[in-house]
């Protein structure tokens, strides 16, 4: 892992950055609105977990070091998505701050009311889903749909998914150090999946509601069909991966580097990384 500080200029971007799949773009936009609140939560939980992993053995030191890099990467993620989300508000989706307040309240309530082992299980559950959802960004399977996409927004998502894959083991290792129980891990996985889906759904429905105000009845019906296909397509990698993720012997180290991941990393680092906050990694 290493910390990268990217430069993405969204001044010329719009919410409709994916001409071939407008409803899929809005689904990703909805995810982007949730992400800054989720990743601030991840950082708070992981910082607290690191403070509880106090051993001076090599493994404990490694986990703490990985958590530090994870936090730096996630800090870059939520800053970039925050900038992207400001573009959405600029585009006329002016009720987003109201919805974001509800999302922030969810994570604040978790921090206030749930135990550290549960919170780490929640984080581990979310992080377990990024490798299966991210693979398509690297291996070419999404290239046809992405033709004509805004290159800056496309690069942002590829950068984010690339780093999510890169730090895929951190929350799993932290949970193992803090608790490690299979039942709690399973509970955390289902809890976070339902929570994220619900909150992204709030945003997605609102974005589509605004878009459909300018559509004919026929266009609205097509939009509804496209939205259903988008949700099914987005969810299908997670559904297929769930049995493996939820098995007692699961480890993210079992997941091979996806085809095209290294090429994506090299391209992003060449074109969008202005500097490294931590050139040597951690």
C-alpha positions as CSV (number, residue, x, y, z in Angstrom):
1,X,0.0,0.0,0.0
2,X,1.0,3.6,-0.5
3,X,-0.7,6.9,0.0
4,X,-1.5,8.8,-3.3
5,X,-2.8,12.3,-3.6
6,X,-4.7,12.6,-6.8
7,X,-5.8,15.6,-8.8
8,X,-9.2,15.4,-10.4
9,X,-10.8,18.5,-11.8
10,X,-14.6,18.2,-11.8
11,X,-15.2,21.8,-13.0
12,X,-16.2,20.5,-16.5
13,X,-18.0,17.4,-15.3
14,X,-21.7,16.8,-14.7
15,X,-24.0,14.3,-13.0
16,X,-24.7,12.8,-16.4
17,X,-21.1,11.7,-17.0
18,X,-21.9,8.4,-18.6
19,X,-24.0,8.9,-21.8
20,X,-24.5,5.2,-22.5
21,X,-25.9,4.3,-19.0
22,X,-27.4,7.3,-17.3
23,X,-29.1,5.4,-14.6
24,X,-26.0,3.4,-13.8
25,X,-24.1,6.8,-13.5
26,X,-26.7,8.0,-11.1
27,X,-26.3,4.8,-9.1
28,X,-22.6,5.4,-8.8
29,X,-23.3,9.1,-8.0
30,X,-25.6,7.9,-5.1
31,X,-22.8,5.7,-3.8
32,X,-20.4,8.7,-4.0
33,X,-22.8,10.8,-1.8
34,X,-22.7,8.1,1.0
35,X,-18.9,7.4,0.7
36,X,-17.5,10.5,2.5
37,X,-19.7,9.8,5.6
38,X,-18.9,6.1,5.5
39,X,-15.1,6.6,5.1
40,X,-14.9,9.1,7.9
41,X,-16.7,6.5,10.0
42,X,-14.2,3.8,8.9
43,X,-11.3,6.1,9.9
44,X,-12.7,6.7,13.3
45,X,-13.3,3.0,14.0
46,X,-9.9,1.9,12.6
47,X,-8.1,4.6,14.7
48,X,-9.9,3.3,17.8
49,X,-9.1,-0.3,16.8
50,X,-5.4,0.6,16.4
51,X,-5.4,2.1,19.9
52,X,-6.6,-1.3,21.3
53,X,-4.1,-3.4,19.4
54,X,-1.3,-2.8,21.8
55,X,1.0,-5.7,21.4
56,X,4.7,-5.2,20.5
57,X,4.9,-8.4,18.5
58,X,5.6,-8.2,14.7
59,X,1.9,-8.9,13.7
60,X,0.4,-6.2,16.0
61,X,2.9,-3.7,14.7
62,X,2.1,-4.6,11.1
63,X,-1.6,-4.3,11.7
64,X,-1.2,-0.8,13.3
65,X,1.1,0.3,10.4
66,X,-1.4,-0.9,7.8
67,X,-4.2,0.9,9.6
68,X,-2.3,4.1,9.4
69,X,-1.9,3.8,5.7
70,X,-5.6,2.8,5.3
71,X,-6.7,5.9,7.2
72,X,-4.5,8.1,4.9
73,X,-5.9,6.5,1.8
74,X,-9.5,6.8,3.0
75,X,-8.9,10.4,3.9
76,X,-8.0,11.1,0.2
77,X,-11.1,9.1,-0.9
78,X,-13.6,11.1,1.1
79,X,-12.0,14.4,0.1
80,X,-12.1,13.6,-3.6
81,X,-15.7,12.4,-3.4
82,X,-16.7,15.4,-1.4
83,X,-15.4,17.6,-4.3
84,X,-17.3,15.4,-6.8
85,X,-20.5,15.7,-4.7
86,X,-20.3,19.4,-4.7
87,X,-20.5,19.2,-8.5
88,X,-23.8,17.3,-8.1
89,X,-25.2,20.1,-6.0
90,X,-24.1,22.6,-8.6
91,X,-26.0,20.6,-11.2
92,X,-29.2,21.2,-9.3
93,X,-29.6,18.3,-6.9
94,X,-29.9,20.8,-4.1
95,X,-31.6,18.5,-1.6
96,X,-28.5,16.4,-1.2
97,X,-27.3,18.1,1.9
98,X,-30.6,17.2,3.6
99,X,-30.1,13.6,2.7
100,X,-26.5,13.6,3.7
101,X,-27.5,14.8,7.2
102,X,-29.5,11.6,7.6
103,X,-26.6,9.5,6.4
104,X,-24.2,11.3,8.8
105,X,-26.7,10.7,11.7
106,X,-26.6,6.9,11.0
107,X,-22.8,6.7,11.4
108,X,-22.9,9.0,14.5
109,X,-25.5,6.7,16.1
110,X,-23.4,3.6,15.4
111,X,-20.3,5.2,17.0
112,X,-22.3,6.3,20.0
113,X,-24.2,3.1,20.6
114,X,-22.3,0.1,19.3
115,X,-19.3,-1.8,20.7
116,X,-15.9,-1.6,19.1
117,X,-16.0,-5.3,18.0
118,X,-19.3,-4.7,16.2
119,X,-18.0,-1.5,14.6
120,X,-14.9,-3.3,13.3
121,X,-17.1,-6.1,12.0
122,X,-19.2,-3.5,10.2
123,X,-16.1,-2.0,8.6
124,X,-14.8,-5.4,7.6
125,X,-18.1,-6.2,6.0
126,X,-18.1,-3.2,3.8
127,X,-14.4,-3.7,2.8
128,X,-15.1,-7.3,1.9
129,X,-17.4,-6.1,-0.9
130,X,-15.1,-3.8,-2.7
131,X,-12.9,-6.5,-4.4
132,X,-15.9,-8.2,-6.2
133,X,-17.5,-4.9,-7.1
134,X,-14.2,-3.4,-8.2
135,X,-12.9,-6.1,-10.5
136,X,-14.9,-4.9,-13.5
137,X,-13.1,-1.6,-13.4
138,X,-9.9,-3.3,-14.3
139,X,-10.5,-6.3,-16.4
140,X,-12.3,-4.6,-19.4
141,X,-15.7,-6.1,-18.7
142,X,-17.1,-2.5,-18.2
143,X,-15.3,-0.9,-21.1
144,X,-18.2,-1.0,-23.6
145,X,-20.6,0.7,-21.2
146,X,-17.9,3.3,-20.3
147,X,-17.4,4.5,-23.9
148,X,-17.9,8.2,-24.0
149,X,-17.7,8.6,-20.2
150,X,-16.2,11.7,-18.7
151,X,-12.5,10.6,-18.4
152,X,-12.0,12.5,-15.1
153,X,-14.9,10.8,-13.4
154,X,-14.0,7.4,-14.8
155,X,-10.4,7.8,-13.5
156,X,-11.7,8.8,-10.1
157,X,-13.7,5.6,-9.8
158,X,-10.8,3.4,-11.1
159,X,-8.4,5.1,-8.7
160,X,-10.8,4.5,-5.8
161,X,-11.5,0.9,-6.6
162,X,-7.7,0.3,-7.2
163,X,-6.9,1.4,-3.7
164,X,-9.9,-0.4,-2.2
165,X,-8.4,-3.6,-3.6
166,X,-5.0,-2.6,-2.4
167,X,-6.0,-2.2,1.2
168,X,-8.5,-5.1,1.2
169,X,-6.9,-7.0,4.1
170,X,-6.7,-4.1,6.7
171,X,-10.2,-4.2,8.3
172,X,-10.1,-8.0,8.2
173,X,-6.8,-8.1,10.1
174,X,-8.1,-5.5,12.5
175,X,-11.3,-7.5,13.2
176,X,-9.2,-10.7,13.7
177,X,-7.1,-8.8,16.3
178,X,-10.0,-7.2,18.1
179,X,-12.5,-10.1,18.1
180,X,-12.4,-12.6,15.3
181,X,-15.7,-14.3,15.9
182,X,-17.5,-15.7,12.8
183,X,-21.0,-15.0,14.1
184,X,-20.3,-11.3,14.8
185,X,-18.5,-10.9,11.4
186,X,-21.5,-12.4,9.7
187,X,-23.9,-10.1,11.6
188,X,-21.8,-7.1,10.8
189,X,-21.7,-8.0,7.1
190,X,-25.5,-8.2,6.8
191,X,-26.0,-5.1,8.9
192,X,-23.7,-2.9,6.8
193,X,-25.0,-4.3,3.5
194,X,-28.6,-3.4,4.5
195,X,-27.5,0.0,5.9
196,X,-25.5,1.0,2.9
197,X,-28.2,-0.2,0.4
198,X,-30.9,1.8,2.3
199,X,-28.9,5.0,2.4
200,X,-27.7,4.8,-1.2
201,X,-31.3,4.1,-2.1
202,X,-32.4,7.4,-0.6
203,X,-29.9,9.3,-2.8
204,X,-30.6,7.2,-5.9
205,X,-34.3,7.7,-5.8
206,X,-33.9,11.4,-5.3
207,X,-31.4,11.8,-8.2
208,X,-33.7,9.9,-10.5
209,X,-36.8,11.9,-9.3
210,X,-35.0,15.1,-10.3
211,X,-34.0,13.7,-13.7
212,X,-37.5,12.4,-14.5
213,X,-39.1,15.8,-14.1
214,X,-37.8,16.6,-17.6
215,X,-38.8,13.2,-19.1
216,X,-41.9,12.1,-21.1
217,X,-43.9,9.2,-19.8
218,X,-42.2,6.8,-22.2
219,X,-38.8,8.1,-21.1
220,X,-39.7,7.6,-17.5
221,X,-40.7,4.0,-18.1
222,X,-37.4,3.3,-19.9
223,X,-35.6,5.0,-17.1
224,X,-37.3,2.8,-14.5
225,X,-36.3,-0.3,-16.5
226,X,-32.7,0.9,-16.8
227,X,-32.6,1.6,-13.1
228,X,-33.7,-1.9,-12.2
229,X,-31.1,-3.3,-14.6
230,X,-28.4,-1.0,-13.1
231,X,-29.2,-2.1,-9.5
232,X,-29.2,-5.8,-10.5
233,X,-25.9,-5.4,-12.4
234,X,-24.3,-3.5,-9.6
235,X,-25.4,-6.0,-6.9
236,X,-24.7,-9.2,-8.8
237,X,-21.0,-9.4,-8.1
238,X,-21.6,-9.0,-4.4
239,X,-24.4,-11.6,-4.4
240,X,-22.1,-14.1,-6.2
241,X,-19.2,-13.4,-3.7
242,X,-21.3,-13.5,-0.5
243,X,-21.0,-17.3,0.1
244,X,-17.3,-17.2,-0.1
245,X,-17.0,-14.0,2.0
246,X,-19.3,-15.4,4.7
247,X,-17.5,-18.8,5.0
248,X,-15.7,-19.3,8.3
249,X,-12.3,-19.7,6.5
250,X,-12.6,-16.6,4.4
251,X,-9.5,-14.3,4.0
252,X,-9.2,-11.4,1.5
253,X,-5.6,-12.7,1.0
254,X,-7.3,-15.5,-1.0
255,X,-8.3,-13.0,-3.7
256,X,-6.0,-12.9,-6.6
257,X,-4.9,-9.5,-8.1
258,X,-7.5,-8.8,-10.9
259,X,-6.4,-8.8,-14.5
260,X,-5.7,-5.2,-15.4
261,X,-5.3,-3.9,-11.8
262,X,-1.5,-3.1,-12.1
263,X,-2.1,-1.4,-15.5
264,X,-4.8,0.7,-14.0
265,X,-2.5,1.6,-11.1
266,X,0.3,2.6,-13.4
267,X,-2.0,4.7,-15.6
268,X,-3.6,6.6,-12.6
269,X,-0.2,7.2,-11.0
270,X,1.2,8.6,-14.3
271,X,-1.8,10.9,-15.2
272,X,-3.5,11.9,-11.9
273,X,-1.2,11.6,-8.9
274,X,0.5,14.9,-8.2
275,X,2.6,13.7,-5.3
276,X,2.8,10.9,-2.7
277,X,2.1,11.9,0.9
278,X,4.0,8.8,1.9
279,X,6.3,7.7,-0.9
280,X,7.6,4.7,0.9
281,X,4.3,3.4,1.9
282,X,3.8,2.3,5.5
